[in-house]
Amino acid sequence: MTNSKAPSSEYILANRTYWDQQAVSYADGGRRAWAGEPSWGIWGVPETQLRLLPQDMAGLDTIELGCGTAYVSAWMARRGARPVGIDNSPAQLATARALQLEFGLEFPLHLGNAEATPFASASFDFAISEYGAAIWCDPYKWIAEAARLLRPGGQLLFLGNSTLLTLTASELETQTAGERLLRPQRGMHRFEWSDSGGIEFHLSPGDWIRLLRANGFDIEALVEVYPPDGSTTLYPLAPLAWAQAWPCEEVWKVRKRTETAESSRPLLCR
């Protein structure tokens, strides 16, 4: 694994290739998510426990950044939202469109990079990413774009791996997180795991706070996700006992400030 700060965009193509290759193995999971009640993360923690989505989303313009098979957008549509999804992978979007036909629920899906979308500024009331832009896009680019897309007072939620998991995770997907720090927290940014063709991005909590505030967001909550007893997962990132002792996932809930201030101008780079 390498943790690099090099300013490069080759990861966009690398991640498109990676997810086009992975898409077929995510189709069944996408179908189950479309058919079921909302649940989150690798453990499927129920929405009734986390309460991430507003119960009534009638009339809200929403965007899913890195939508994959677009099940989160489907959940929001069923709550009355007007969702839009964008994803970097044509193969993932093909699955999403097939599921739209299967479940009789249509909304716009766009091929593109969540760091630079084709949408007008202040187009959305609510933006969300579950393991989409949250870990597969450079936060120093996609957070600024999310701020541009949201209307004043709009909310952004994103879910990804926790700092603790990132620091203790094994290099290999066949092994799981342990109780020993394997890499430094200082300077977290770009991660290339030895057995993956994808390139991920993870920041420390302090860097997340500085970045979000610099882009005009007020932080409402950092939700540490703990799976309930009996939870199972298809992703061998951590044993259940580990995930119940330390969060392997976290959700940032932030809201775009309504006032215009010099300090809230988007921060495009460090």
Residue pairs with C-beta under 8 A, 6 or more apart in sequence:
1 171
1 183
1 191
1 192
1 193
1 194
2 190
2 191
2 192
3 183
3 184
3 187
3 188
3 189
3 190
3 191
4 189
4 190
4 192
5 187
5 189
5 190
6 190
7 269
11 138
11 190
11 199
12 88
12 113
12 115
14 197
14 198
14 199
15 88
15 89
15 136
15 198
15 199
16 88
16 89
16 90
17 197
18 196
18 197
18 198
19 68
19 87
19 88
19 89
19 91
19 92
19 136
19 198
20 89
20 90
20 91
20 92
21 91
21 197
23 89
23 91
23 92
23 94
23 95
24 91
26 68
26 69
26 92
26 95
27 69
27 95
27 98
29 69
29 234
30 68
30 69
30 70
30 71
30 95
30 96
30 99
31 69
31 99
31 102
33 39
33 69
33 71
33 74
34 69
34 71
34 74
34 99
34 102
34 103
35 103
37 46
37 47
38 46
38 47
38 52
38 53
38 72
38 75
39 45
39 46
39 47
40 46
40 47
40 50
40 52
40 130
40 159
40 225
40 249
40 251
41 130
41 131
41 159
41 225
41 227
41 249
42 233
42 234
42 235
42 237
42 248
42 249
43 225
43 227
43 231
43 232
43 233
43 240
43 243
43 249
44 227
44 231
44 233
45 225
45 226
45 227
45 228
45 231
46 228
47 53
47 75
49 228
50 223
50 225
50 251
52 128
52 157
52 159
52 223
52 251
52 253
53 75
53 76
53 79
54 60
54 79
54 126
55 79
56 79
56 80
57 76
57 79
57 80
57 81
57 126
58 79
58 80
58 81
59 80
59 81
59 82
60 76
60 80
60 81
60 82
60 125
60 126
61 81
61 82
61 84
61 123
61 124
61 125
61 126
62 73
62 76
62 81
62 82
62 83
62 84
62 124
62 125
62 126
62 127
62 128
63 83
63 84
63 85
63 86
63 117
63 119
63 123
63 124
63 126
63 127
63 128
63 149
64 70
64 72
64 73
64 76
64 83
64 84
64 85
64 86
64 127
64 128
64 129
64 132
65 86
65 114
65 127
65 128
65 129
65 132
65 133
65 134
65 137
65 142
65 146
65 158
66 86
66 87
66 88
66 114
66 129
66 131
66 132
66 133
66 134
66 136
66 137
67 73
67 85
67 86
67 87
67 92
67 93
67 96
67 109
67 132
68 87
68 89
68 92
68 95
68 96
68 131
68 132
69 92
69 95
69 96
69 99
70 83
70 85
70 87
70 93
70 96
70 99
70 100
70 107
70 109
71 99
72 128
72 130
73 83
73 84
73 85
73 107
74 83
74 99
74 103
74 105
76 83
76 126
76 128
77 83
77 105
77 107
78 105
81 126
82 107
83 107
83 108
84 107
84 108
84 109
84 110
84 119
84 124
85 93
85 96
85 107
85 108
85 109
85 110
86 109
86 110
86 111
86 112
86 113
86 114
86 117
87 93
87 96
87 109
87 110
87 111
87 112
87 132
88 111
88 112
88 113
88 114
88 136
90 111
93 109
93 111
96 109
97 109
100 106
100 107
100 109
110 117
110 118
112 118
113 137
114 129
114 132
114 133
114 137
114 142
114 145
114 146
115 133
115 137
115 138
115 141
115 142
115 145
116 141
116 145
117 145
117 149
119 149
121 148
121 149
122 148
122 149
122 150
122 151
122 152
123 149
123 151
124 149
124 150
124 151
124 154
125 150
125 151
125 153
125 154
125 155
126 150
126 154
126 155
126 156
126 157
127 146
127 149
127 150
127 154
127 155
127 156
127 157
128 156
128 157
128 158
129 157
129 158
129 159
129 160
130 158
130 159
131 159
131 160
133 142
133 146
133 158
134 158
134 159
134 160
135 160
135 161
135 200
135 201
135 202
136 198
136 199
136 200
136 201
137 201
138 190
138 201
139 201
139 203
139 208
139 211
140 211
140 267
140 268
140 269
140 270
141 268
143 211
143 212
143 215
143 217
144 215
144 266
144 267
144 268
146 156
146 215
147 156
147 215
147 216
147 217
147 256
147 266
148 266
150 156
150 256
151 256
152 256
152 257
152 258
152 259
153 255
153 256
153 258
154 255
154 256
155 220
155 253
155 254
155 255
155 256
156 217
156 252
156 253
156 254
156 255
156 256
157 251
157 252
157 253
157 254
158 251
158 252
159 225
159 249
159 250
159 251
160 202
160 249
160 250
161 169
161 200
161 202
161 237
161 248
161 249
161 250
162 224
162 225
162 246
162 247
162 248
162 249
162 250
163 185
163 188
163 202
163 204
163 205
163 250
164 177
164 246
164 247
164 248
165 177
165 237
165 238
165 246
165 247
165 248
165 249
166 183
166 188
166 191
166 202
167 181
167 182
167 183
167 184
167 185
168 177
168 178
168 179
168 180
168 181
168 182
169 176
169 177
169 182
169 237
169 238
170 176
170 177
170 178
170 182
171 193
171 194
171 195
172 194
172 195
173 193
173 195
173 196
173 236
174 236
175 236
176 236
176 237
176 238
176 239
176 242
177 237
177 238
177 242
177 248
178 242
179 242
185 204
186 204
188 202
188 203
188 204
188 207
189 201
189 202
189 203
190 199
190 200
190 201
191 199
191 200
191 201
191 202
192 199
192 200
193 200
203 211
205 222
208 252
209 219
211 267
212 219
212 252
212 254
213 219
213 263
214 263
214 264
214 266
214 267
215 264
215 266
215 267
216 256
216 257
216 261
216 264
216 265
216 266
217 254
217 255
217 256
217 257
218 254
218 255
218 256
218 257
219 252
219 253
219 254
220 253
220 254
220 255
221 251
221 252
221 253
222 250
222 251
222 252
222 253
223 250
223 251
223 252
223 253
224 247
224 250
225 247
225 248
225 249
225 250
225 251
226 243
226 244
226 247
227 233
227 240
227 243
227 244
229 244
231 240
231 243
232 240
233 240
237 248
238 248
242 248
257 264
